[in-house]
Amino acid sequence: MSQNENKNEKDPTLIEEINDYTPTDVIVDLKSGIYNLFVSLLNNLMLHYGPIEAVRHATHYIDTISDKFKNTLPENQEKEQ
């Protein structure tokens, strides 16, 4: 066999190549990011307040954000008037 023939042949491998591309959608990525940020917040609060108070502070913060957005809904604005 000549050197040119050897170059044209593929090297035999013992394992198949794995395509590591994993498609995701933006919504799942954002939700995952928000969750990871919340866990980071919780971990940092645990250092200052301990686990129980950290959960209280972190969930209160999330509740406050959620309530502000819920209050913008038309059905919630009618109740306030």
ZIHU-V677725 format. One line per field, one symbol per residue. ss: DSSP state (H for helix, E for strand, - for the rest). burial: I if it has 9 or more other ideal C-beta (glycine too) atoms within 8 Angstrom, else O. Layout:
ss=???
burial=???
This chain:
ss=--HHHHHH-----------------HHHHHHHHHHHHHHHHHHHHHHHH-HHHHHHHHHHHHHHHHHHHH---HHHHHHH-
burial=OOOOOOOOOOOOOOOOOOOOOOOOOOOOIOOOOOOOOIOOIIOOIIOOOOOOIIIOIIOOIIOOOOOOOOIOOOOIIOOOO
